Amino acid sequence: MFQKILIANRGEIALRIIRGCHELGIKTVAVYSSADELSLHVRFADEAVCIGPPPSSESYLNIPSILSAAELTNSSAIHPGYGFLSERPEFAQICQENNFVFIGPSPEIISTMGEKATAKKTMQKAGVPVIPGSDGVVNSIGEAYSIASEIGYPVMLKATAGGGGRGMRLVQSKEELEKSYLTASSEAEKAFNNGKLYLEKFIENPRHIEIQILADQFGNVIHFGERECSIQRRHQKLIEESPSPAINNDIRKEMGEAAIKGAKSIGYLGLGTVEFLFDSITKEFYFMEMNTRIQVEHPVTEMVIGKDLVKAQIKIAFGDEIPDNLGKFKLRGHSIECRINAEDPNRDFMPSPGKVEEFHAPGGNGVRMDSHIYAGYNIPPHYDSLIGKLIVHADDRTTAINRMQRALEEIILEGPKTTIPFHQAIMRDETFQQGDFNTGFIETFSYT
């Protein structure tokens, strides 16, 4: 097993990886910006190296500084977590060239699946259902008009290098297409230095369902069921759960087999997530994208399968084979995760950094809180506003919702504004409780 792993990330995911490493007997190295000197991931790692000032471009995205820290500490592997450099093929390549094991798939696979038009084409060739649309990048407005006319409006324009909802535009009619195309391309160019777009049929009122997979170097690929990710705001997930209230065993089997087929077709290695749009009416599903890293919402899967995905990911990167019993999981009960952000829901979710005056995490049976904050901690303004994830597990969905309501009530967090009251309102909502929702839920949700 690895002797020492450097975690090229921060916050709750860095702390989560440290915990997994220590349970495997692996030493850890934290890297941190000067703004994160007092973060818990720095405190609990075996070693810590400052890699730059607060801006992520000068610290957590600073590849030379991270590689220098790995060399300085004699680390044998680098875990990228999620975000930052986790899906940068050039980072994976540089790690390999400098004899560090990158805990993730190869640079080639990251590149293929990170370029969304290429990913869609690759999955289509593998026989995975895809949304009707362009065969790769749309090269001109004229081509966009032609494709949209063929598949019918509404259509969605998407940045091929996109993420987080940037470079995306819904086009309801021919009259809107040119302006939307130019706006989306410009936005994508600014955000990703890549203004290329692809076009696909807009599936109205879909659900966002993703399949967790694990693949080893011996050609074995397994899946751990689905996660329901439809509760999202501006394409950013807010609440995730497993299993989905819309998926039965037959559809789960079909989706899981499609995800495995897609992963095998590219020789995938490691932990990954295949994301689908699901039409609740027709019961059809379509490949949307693949994330070649650990997901924020991985804990809900861990809770229903009773396995540690981070440790499994590390073992696979070391070269272990997937144990036979790991693929024979049975979903146990129901799990829900609420992402706790330092944002003010009463002010259009404006970020709310600052000092945490008091903090008490909830507890009790079936309650888990993944967070790097503590009383006295200063939430920096430089990074994502996620400050924690509250996860519950229960025998059934109704009990899980009740448990989440209770756990949210127990959180004491004074200082910054947070999304806790917003989550409480969703848990009380009748539509959410019935499980009859889609990706448009938040747009119609009334929060007061």
Buried (B, 14 or more C-beta within 10 A) or exposed (E): EBEBBBBBBBBBBBBBBBBBBBEBEBBBBBBBBEBBEEBBBBBBBBBBBBBBBBBBEBBBBBBEBBBBBBEEBEBBBBBBBBBBBBBBBEBBBBBEEEEBBBBBBBBEBBBBBBBBBBBBBBBBEBEBBBBBBBEBBBEEBEEBBEBBEEBEBBBBBBBBBBBEBBBBBBBEEEEBBBEBBEEBBEBBBEBBEBBBBBBBBBBEEBBBBBBBBBBBBEEBBBBBBBBBBBBBBEEBBBBBBBBBBBBEEEBBEBBBEBBBBBBBBBBBBBBBBBBBBBBBEEEBBBBBBBBBBBBBBBBBBBBBBEBBBBBBBBBBBBEBEBEEEBEEBEBEBBBBBBBBBBBBBEEEBEBBBBEBEEBEBBEEEBBBBBBBBBBEBBBBEBBBBBBBBBBBBBEEBEBBBBBBBBBBEBBEBEBBBBBBBBBBBBBEBEEBBEBEBBBEBBEEBEEE
